[in-house]
Amino acid sequence: MAWKVPLFDLDVGDQEIAAVRQVLESKWISMGEVTQELERRFAQAHGARFGVAVSSCTAALHLALKALDIGPGDEVICPSLTFVATANAALYVGATPVFADIASPDDLTISTTDIRSKITERTRAILVMHYGGFPCDMDAINDVAQQYNCAVVEDAAHAPLTEYKGRKVGVLGEVGCFSFFSNKNMTTAEGGMLLTNNPAIAERVRLLRSHGMTTLSYDRFKGHASSYDVVDLGYNYRMDDLRASLGVAQFDRLPTMNAKRRVLWELYRERLAGVEGVTVPFGAAVEQSGKWLTHPYIFPVVLTYSQDPESVRQRLANSGIQTSVHYPPVHLFQLYQSRFGYRPGDLPITESVASHIISLPFYPSLTGEDVDLVVQTLQRALYD
Ligand SMILES: *Cc1c(COP(=O)(O)O)cnc(C)c1O
């Protein structure tokens, strides 16, 4: 079906095509200097000492926990209102995910109060997620982490160049993980970036990204090294220069694309202000924009009465408007219920919000007319 207004639309142009072509013509398409350029620029823009480009944010999350030596017997506190990859990272290293509820129906990020109540002597990390590009309450979370001596890892998949109290997210804890999947704020098709200020973590992650090998094929190609040793059990989680070139071109345009997201967020909020039956989360956050500078990744609305969101979504779909749900709670997936014993009722705010939430179309090239059409169609879907 051809959507009148899709959920997401890719924003790539001549700059991206030229960048990819140049790498193709250079004949070196796997990990090399362009990947290094993306790492350098992304890290610098976020105020991080080290950037390590990887094949996905999922890989970054896995390597973050691995580099922190988290493993069997350890607990990782994380939100359930997130993409499953956040929590899966704990499972990859054999740790136990312990889910904390979100703060409120207005603030969909992890609750510091609930983090405190879920801490045990086995808690090794707090893995937070900046939902939709809205920063978690990082000062309070870092206080808890310090008190209980655990690491903070940021899943910043939604939040490149997002600021919390004047600093970029992704460097507010021990490690920050970003996604360059196709529908994220910037893309390399598939890809991710790990940021850290800790040289030991950066070094370990670089090794683990490429089989635990002490030299890279690029160095051997360049004649900088002729042999290698394997010093750790690593993976193939590499980025490549083809993708990195797309990433550099996207990163050049990220401030512009992010600014459009911000304008569209405000426009949606304005148009929805008078619409009864829906609320837009993060109302207070946007007003506090001096403290939080966000460039939202998605546009969620919460239905405020008991209307079935699936039937509302179906009506929107029938009118050509594509929507989504961010997110079905991770703790209620079969894998998590059966392996860890989670049950409905465990996270009341997460479950209540998740069963009333709809993500509306949201991407930089959305027009004002698109927003009006979506809001009018939503109004009809809610009331007819
Ligand atoms: C997209 C996403 C991921 C996974 O990113 P990939 O690059 O696709 O692995 C992880 N966490 C969140 C919150 C995401 O939205």
The ligand as an SDF file (V2000), in Angstrom:
LIG
                    3D

 15 15  0  0  0  0  0  0  0  0999 V2000
   17.0590    1.3040   16.9500 C   0  0  0  0  0  0  0  0  0  0  0  0
   17.3360    1.0590   18.3920 C   0  0  0  0  0  0  0  0  0  0  0  0
   18.3100    0.1650   18.8240 C   0  0  0  0  0  0  0  0  0  0  0  0
   19.0250   -0.7610   17.8990 C   0  0  0  0  0  0  0  0  0  0  0  0
   19.7490   -0.1040   16.9540 O   0  0  0  0  0  0  0  0  0  0  0  0
   20.4190   -0.9750   15.7500 P   0  0  0  0  0  0  0  0  0  0  0  0
   21.4070   -0.0130   15.2040 O   0  0  0  0  0  0  0  0  0  0  0  0
   19.2990   -1.2850   14.8080 O   0  0  0  0  0  0  0  0  0  0  0  0
   21.0170   -2.1750   16.3540 O   0  0  0  0  0  0  0  0  0  0  0  0
   18.5740    0.0630   20.1690 C   0  0  0  0  0  0  0  0  0  0  0  0
   17.8840    0.7880   21.0640 N   0  0  0  0  0  0  0  0  0  0  0  0
   16.9130    1.6460   20.6940 C   0  0  0  0  0  0  0  0  0  0  0  0
   16.2000    2.4270   21.7340 C   0  0  0  0  0  0  0  0  0  0  0  0
   16.5950    1.7900   19.3480 C   0  0  0  0  0  0  0  0  0  0  0  0
   15.6020    2.6110   18.9860 O   0  0  0  0  0  0  0  0  0  0  0  0
  1  2  1  0
  2  3  1  0
  2 14  2  0
  3  4  1  0
  3 10  2  0
  4  5  1  0
  5  6  1  0
  6  7  2  0
  6  8  1  0
  6  9  1  0
 10 11  1  0
 11 12  2  0
 12 13  1  0
 12 14  1  0
 14 15  1  0
M  END
$$$$
